[in-house]
Structure formats: structure tokens, C-alpha cells
Amino acid sequence: MQIIRQRLVQNALALYGVTIANALLPLVLIPYLARVLRPEAWGVVLFAQTAAIWLGLLVEYGFAYSATREVARHMDQPEKLRQIVAEVMGGKLLLCVIAAAISVILWLVIPEFRASPLLLIGALWIAVAQGLSPLWYFQGIERMRLPAVLDVLFRLLFVVSVFLWIKSPDDAASVLIFQAASITLSLLISLRLMYRQVSAGLCSLTRAWATLKDAWHFFLFVAVVNVYAKANSFILGLMATPALVSFYGGPERLMRGILSLTGPVNQVLYPRLTHLVKHDYPAARKTVRRGTVMVALIGMCLGLSLTLAAPSFVDLLFGKGYEAAVPVLRVLGLVCPFSAVNSVLGIRWMFPLGMERTYNRIVMWGAVMDVALVLLFIPIHGALGAAWAVLTTEVFITATVFVLLWRAKLNPFQQASLRAVEVPK
């Protein structure tokens, strides 16, 4: 037990090192890009990066949850691990082909990509490099220190390249190319590390397809979560000017970066709770209760700082011409505590309990609500409307998760949830 606790702390510290770096690096990068590219060009970059996120989510396919869970359950079975790695990577390669086909469609229908094909090339490259990441494997075996260091080093390389070579709005597409190159270098080293530990080849096309079918519910979850978490910039780009995209996308990137400070707690909780739910449910309940309280407090402090100091943040980070981003950041700051609690109770608790389908339905209704509100609010309130849509959706999802867990007597904050739980094989 002492060894497990030490491993949990080590992984948490490694992830916090990465998260702090990932939260600080945008604070350096955002002011530079906002001033050098100006609202129009920066809005186009944010639009293309959002497209990259969506294509990357397709390639990743929810394996960060399904594959991490399987690796955590079978980490002491080398043959099973080889099978998991082969099937997951085979499925991801299939999805890379689909992502490339979708990119062709995006080039045909979106004027910004036709005007600058390099933007789309960079977006697809980022998507493939992020989607093929084997981080799920290292999370599952609870060995995150080296991948964490690599992530920080190559993100730092990306920031340095931006400062060296991005000098005007004409360099907008190069931002995506530099980002893709840095992610690729990290990917190649991480893949080598994984395959040195697990000498797995590629599985058959049939097995790769079966793996995708098995992980479908996790992919559905990831997709619908990102409808309300990250798609608003893309929708805004289709309905409004690139400048409006920057007024929402800039504060949204800042909020997500600050909120990521709750991420290490979530990431180390997931494989640990997956194991504890199966082997020691009372300990799992105690762990998730403590984790929820911790991220709620962190999220509340972070959110209040963004809301109360929004004018200072916007002036310092974005500069002149971004005054319309102040009310957007105020509203997005209120998202932090709800999103933090939802990430623990919804994902790190309901998934190990085998309730991913229930959570998927909750998030799906939340995504529908977000899209409806965005379409309703943007014509009236612009970027601020997109922010209110995210906040309303996050409150709805968090409240629904809490109530449904309570009714099922599985809420970690009620005494009745001490009953035994049957975990899917």
C-alpha cells in the first residue's frame, strides 16, 4: 500500500509539473500572438486549432479512458498488454485515414482553408500527432514522469520557435506547423518508450475495427463533451468574423489553461479509482470524495480570480483592441468550479463504476443544450453569448450527475453508497 501511495504521489507531482508548465506557457504565448497577429489573424489561427482539436479527438477516439482502464486492469499481464497496445494503435491508424478524408471536405467547404491550405495541413498534422499519443498507456501503468518531462520540453520548443519566427499576421499558418512539429517529436520518443516495454505489432483490420466498436461509447462521450467545451470557437467562426473568434477564443484558452491545474488530480485518480472500485470499493469512495473536494476548492479559487480580475488579465495578456473579451472572461471564470467537480464525479467516478453510458447521455443532452444556446445567443450577444452557453451547460451537467448518483446510492457524499458495486469485466 505504501508503494502504491508513493507511485500515486510521484505521478501527481509529475503531472502537476507538466500542468503548471502548460498553464504558464500560454500566459507567455497568448500576449505575443494576440499582439503580433492582431484579432483577425489570431482568430483564424484559433479557428484552425479548434479544427485540429476535433480531428485529433477522432483519432484519439476516447482511448484515453477505455484503453487506460484496460491497461490499469491488466498491467500485470504482459501478453494482454501487448494485445491492448496492438489493437489500440491499429484502430488509431484506421482513424488517421478517416481524419485525412474529413480534411479534404473541410478544404472544399471552408473559405479560410481554401485561402491558406497550409492552415489545414497544420491542423491535420497536429490532429494525427496528438491522436497517436500513447499517453493512455503510461497513465494505465502509472508511469507518467518521463512522458510528462517530454511534454514540457517540446511545448517549450514550440514557444521558442514562435518567438523566433512568428513576426506578422502573414505568419499565422506557421504557428500550426511549429506546433505540429513539436508534438511529433514528443510523439516519436513516447512511442519508442512504449514499444520498448511492450513489443507489440499491429493487429488485423478485423481486430482494429472491433476495438473501435468496443470504445464507441467512450468516443461518443469525448465528442459530446467537446461540443460544449471546445466547439464554440468553431461555431463562432462559421457565424461571425475572425475578430469575434479571438474575443471568445482567447479568454476560453486562458480559462482552460488555468483550469488544467486541476488536471493532475483527475489523471492520477482515474487509473487508481478503476483499480479500487474493483478491489476495494470503500477505499474508492473515500478517495473520490477527497478528490472532488480538492478540485472543487481549486476550481473555485481559480474561477474567482479570473472573474474578479478579468480587466487586468485582458489588458495584460491581450492588449489593446481586445476590450470586448473582458465580459467573456468574467463569465468563463464561473465555469471553473463546475467543470472541475464534473470532471471527477462524472468521468473519474462514473466510468470506473461502469456508468459511462449514463454519463454519455447526460453530456449528450448538455451538448444539445450548448449548441442550441450558442445558435440563439451569438446573433444577439456575440462572443459573450457563447460564454453564457458554456456556463449554463456546465451547471446543468454537474447538477444532473450529482442527482443521478444520489438516486443510484452511488454518490460518494452519501452514507448509503457503501453498498457493494458490481464492476463490468
Disulfide bonds with the S-S distance in Angstrom:
none
